[in-house]
Amino acid sequence: MARPGPTTQAKRQRERAQKEKRKAKEEERALRKERKAQNSGRPLAPGEDPDLEGMVPGPQKPLFD
């Protein structure tokens, strides 16, 4: 069996950069999850869509007066 060649410095730098990027992404995900939990506001009724919260059905005011 052949042995693998020496790990190059460039490969180490690439792997380190990937590791740092993964860590940064995990931190961002944790921050987003925390913000989402804080900004949830009032509890929604069962069956209520959070995207439609605060919208009023029917005719709307004109965009420009």
N, C-alpha and C positions, 0 to 999 in steps of 0.2 A: 504494500500500500504506500502511496505517495503521501508525503506530509505537506500540509498547506504552507504556502510561502509566508514570509514575514508580513505582519500587518503594517500597512503603510501609514504614515502620519496623516495623509489625506483621509483615509478611511476612518481613523480615530476622530478627526475633526468632524466628519460627516455624521458619525454616530453620536458624538457629543451634541451637535446641533439638533439632531432629531430628538434626542432625549430632552433638551431644553425646550424645544417646540412643544413636545407632548406635555411637559410640566406646565408651560404657559397656558396651553389649551385647557388643561384640567383646572387651573386656577380660574380662568375665565368662566368655565362651566359652573364652578362653585359659586362665583360672584353672581352670575345670572340667576342661578337657582335661589340664592339668598334674596336678591332683589325681587324676584317674582313672588316669593313668599311674603315679603314685606308689603308689596304693592297690591296684594290681592284685595285690599279694601274690605268692603262688606261681604259677608258670605252670600253666595248666590242661591237662589231657590232651586229646588230640583227641577231639572229640565230647562233651566235658563242658560242661554248661550252667552258666555262672557264677551264675545265679539260684538254682540248686539246690545249690550248693556247701555242704557241711556238713550237709545234711539227711539224716536216717536214715530209711529206709523201715520200715514196720511200725507196731505200736502205739506211741503216744506217752504220755508221762507226763501225769497229770491236770493241768489248768491250775491248779486250786485244790485244796489238800489239806485 
